[in-house]
Every structure is written in C-alpha cells, then in structure tokens.
Amino acid sequence: QAKNVAVNETETGYHLVLTGDAFFEPGQWKLNMEKNREILQLIALVGDAIPASYRMEVVGNTDNTPVGPDSGGAGVIESNWELSTLRAASVVTALQRYGVKPEKMKATGRAEFNPMVPNLNNENRAQNRRVDIFITGEGGKLNATVESESGKQVRMLSGASSPVKVEAAAEGEAAAEAAPAEGEGGH
C-alpha cells in the first residue's frame, strides 16, 4: 500500500520494486531508514515467513548517470556496478536486522543496464534508481492473503510447506514475529 513500493505477481512468486529517491539519494547507497523503517519491517516479516524452499533475491539498480572519480565524485564508488550492488546489500542488511535469515537472501547489482524506463529525464532516472526484490521458490506458487484481526493486518503465506501467519504490528507497535497459523504445524 506504500506509494514507493510496487508489488507484482509473477509466475513463480512476487516482484517488489522499491522505487526512486524515497529509499536512496542519487549517487548514494545508504538507505533512508527514517522514511522507510516500517516498509522494511513489513517486507522482513514476509521474508522471515516464506517457506524454506523460497529465496529473496535483492537486485540494486541505478540510472545512467556516471559515478566515480571521472565524474567529479569523491572516488569512493568507482562505477554504477558498485553503487547498485551496495544498494542491494544495504537492503539485505536492513532485512537481516529485522529478522530475515541471511541464507534466504542474495544481493546483486545490475547498474544502469536494467532500466524500467528510458533515462531521458530526471523523473525517469528516479524510477530507474530502485531495488527489486524477487521472492521465488520451488514447490509451487507462493500464495498470500491479507486479513484484519484485532486491529492488525494478518498475512497468510502458503507454498511448499504449511501456511504461516505473519502479523504486522498495529500502528505504533513494533512488528510481531512470524508464527505458525492456528491449527497448522510450524517450520
């Protein structure tokens, strides 16, 4: 429901797009945690609850603006390859901090070579500065449902294993941990 996160269903799972400058300033790889803590916590709840046969591939992307020593920068980052990979690693680190097991994730970078739209203007470049999260796995389609329960959103995930209940915290509360669905076995 956040305006800077798009969720698309794919044949094998889900594709989340963390878009534009809401997550990263141009030329930067450090996440804007102030604005995005709640979104990242919700993504982590889902990542923590996905069945063991599923993985989260976090892919960093940049626009086509050069970075590095030749572009007048400080030279800390040599290329858009490094910048995109650092962006992915930054998201993976945050998701791990919020409870996703590191063995469920992988961070990669695509630099400017996977644009969503042509890099013709600043608005398009902002769309291309993004992180994609692909949730895919073996054993069939991952299904998700969202219900309300006592003022909290409850997400049910099912795939190769038993359904898992993921509770998102009510406003002002910390995020709850994933728990087995009532009457179902945990994993």
C-alpha positions as CSV (number, residue, x, y, z in Angstrom):
1,Q,0.0,0.0,0.0
2,A,3.0,2.3,0.2
3,K,3.3,4.6,-2.8
4,N,7.0,3.9,-3.2
5,V,6.7,0.1,-3.2
6,A,5.1,-1.8,-6.1
7,V,4.1,-5.5,-5.7
8,N,3.8,-7.5,-8.9
9,E,2.7,-11.2,-9.0
10,T,4.9,-13.4,-11.2
11,E,4.6,-17.0,-12.4
12,T,6.9,-18.2,-9.7
13,G,6.3,-15.7,-6.8
14,Y,6.4,-11.9,-6.3
15,H,8.4,-9.0,-7.5
16,L,8.6,-6.0,-5.2
17,V,10.0,-2.7,-6.5
18,L,11.4,-0.2,-4.0
19,T,11.3,2.9,-6.2
20,G,13.2,6.2,-6.6
21,D,14.6,8.7,-4.2
22,A,12.4,7.6,-1.3
23,F,14.9,4.9,-0.5
24,F,18.2,6.3,-1.8
25,E,19.5,9.7,-2.6
26,P,21.1,10.0,-6.1
27,G,24.6,8.5,-6.1
28,Q,24.1,7.1,-2.6
29,W,23.8,3.6,-1.3
30,K,22.7,4.1,2.3
31,L,19.1,3.5,2.9
32,N,16.9,6.4,4.1
33,M,15.8,4.5,7.3
34,E,13.9,7.4,8.7
35,K,11.3,7.3,5.9
36,N,11.3,3.5,5.3
37,R,11.6,1.6,8.6
38,E,8.0,0.5,8.6
39,I,8.1,-0.7,5.0
40,L,11.3,-2.6,5.5
41,Q,9.9,-4.2,8.7
42,L,6.8,-5.4,6.8
43,I,9.0,-6.8,3.9
44,A,11.1,-8.5,6.6
45,L,8.0,-10.1,8.2
46,V,7.2,-11.7,4.8
47,G,10.8,-12.7,4.2
48,D,11.0,-14.3,7.6
49,A,7.8,-16.2,7.0
50,I,8.5,-17.6,3.5
51,P,8.9,-21.3,3.3
52,A,12.5,-22.7,3.4
53,S,12.4,-23.5,-0.3
54,Y,11.9,-19.9,-1.2
55,R,14.5,-17.1,-1.6
56,M,14.7,-13.4,-1.8
57,E,16.9,-12.0,-4.5
58,V,17.6,-8.3,-3.9
59,V,18.8,-6.5,-7.0
60,G,20.1,-3.0,-7.0
61,N,19.7,-0.7,-10.0
62,T,21.0,2.8,-10.9
63,D,20.2,5.3,-13.6
64,N,22.8,6.1,-16.3
65,T,24.4,9.0,-14.5
66,P,28.2,8.2,-14.2
67,V,29.7,7.9,-10.7
68,G,33.2,7.6,-9.6
69,P,36.4,9.6,-9.8
70,D,35.9,10.5,-13.5
71,S,32.5,12.1,-12.7
72,G,33.9,14.6,-10.2
73,G,32.9,12.5,-7.2
74,A,35.0,11.6,-4.2
75,G,36.0,8.3,-5.8
76,V,34.6,6.1,-3.1
77,I,32.4,4.3,-5.6
78,E,34.1,3.5,-8.9
79,S,31.1,2.7,-11.0
80,N,27.3,2.2,-11.2
81,W,28.0,-1.6,-10.8
82,E,29.4,-0.9,-7.3
83,L,26.6,1.6,-6.5
84,S,23.9,-0.9,-7.5
85,T,25.4,-3.8,-5.5
86,L,25.9,-1.6,-2.4
87,R,22.2,-0.6,-2.6
88,A,21.2,-4.2,-2.7
89,A,23.5,-5.0,0.2
90,S,22.1,-2.1,2.2
91,V,18.5,-3.5,1.8
92,V,19.7,-7.1,2.6
93,T,21.4,-5.8,5.8
94,A,18.3,-4.0,6.9
95,L,16.1,-7.0,6.2
96,Q,18.5,-9.2,8.2
97,R,18.5,-6.7,11.0
98,Y,14.6,-7.0,11.1
99,G,14.7,-10.8,11.2
100,V,15.2,-12.4,7.8
101,K,17.7,-15.2,7.9
102,P,20.7,-14.4,5.7
103,E,20.6,-17.8,4.0
104,K,17.2,-16.8,2.5
105,M,18.7,-13.7,0.7
106,K,21.1,-12.8,-2.1
107,A,22.2,-9.4,-3.1
108,T,23.2,-8.5,-6.7
109,G,23.6,-5.4,-8.8
110,R,22.6,-4.5,-12.4
111,A,24.0,-1.0,-12.6
112,E,22.2,1.0,-15.3
113,F,21.7,-2.0,-17.5
114,N,18.1,-2.9,-16.5
115,P,16.1,0.3,-16.8
116,M,12.4,0.3,-16.2
117,V,12.0,3.4,-18.5
118,P,14.4,5.3,-20.8
119,N,16.8,7.6,-18.9
120,L,15.6,10.6,-20.8
121,N,14.8,13.0,-17.8
122,N,15.1,13.3,-14.1
123,E,11.7,11.7,-13.4
124,N,12.7,8.6,-15.4
125,R,16.1,8.4,-13.8
126,A,14.5,8.5,-10.4
127,Q,12.3,5.4,-11.4
128,N,15.4,3.6,-12.5
129,R,17.2,4.2,-9.2
130,R,15.5,1.3,-7.5
131,V,15.9,-2.0,-5.7
132,D,14.0,-5.1,-7.0
133,I,13.1,-7.9,-4.6
134,F,12.2,-11.2,-6.2
135,I,10.6,-13.8,-3.9
136,T,10.7,-17.1,-5.7
137,G,11.0,-20.7,-4.8
138,E,10.5,-24.4,-5.5
139,G,7.4,-26.4,-4.9
140,G,4.7,-24.3,-6.3
141,K,3.3,-20.8,-6.2
142,L,3.6,-18.8,-3.1
143,N,0.2,-17.6,-2.2
144,A,-0.5,-14.6,0.1
145,T,-3.7,-13.4,1.7
146,V,-4.3,-10.3,3.9
147,E,-6.9,-10.2,6.6
148,S,-7.7,-7.9,9.6
149,E,-7.6,-9.3,13.0
150,S,-7.9,-7.2,16.2
151,G,-6.6,-4.0,14.6
152,K,-3.6,-5.8,13.0
153,Q,-3.1,-6.9,9.4
154,V,-2.5,-10.6,9.2
155,R,-0.8,-12.1,6.2
156,M,-1.1,-15.8,5.4
157,L,1.6,-17.2,3.2
158,S,1.5,-20.7,1.8
159,G,3.6,-22.5,-0.7
160,A,5.7,-25.7,-0.5
161,S,5.1,-26.0,3.3
162,S,2.3,-25.4,5.7
163,P,0.7,-21.9,5.8
164,V,2.4,-19.4,8.0
165,K,0.6,-16.5,9.8
166,V,2.5,-13.2,9.7
167,E,1.2,-10.4,11.8
168,A,2.0,-6.8,11.1
169,A,2.0,-4.6,14.1
170,A,-0.9,-2.2,14.8
171,E,0.1,1.4,14.5
172,G,2.7,2.5,17.0
173,E,3.8,-1.1,17.9
174,A,6.9,-3.0,16.9
175,A,6.5,-5.7,14.3
176,A,5.5,-9.1,15.6
177,E,7.4,-12.3,14.7
178,A,6.0,-14.8,12.3
179,A,4.1,-17.6,14.0
180,P,2.5,-20.8,12.7
181,A,-1.1,-20.4,11.6
182,E,-3.6,-21.7,14.2
183,G,-4.0,-25.4,13.8
184,E,-1.1,-25.7,11.5
185,G,2.4,-27.1,12.1
186,G,5.3,-24.6,12.2
187,H,8.6,-24.8,10.5
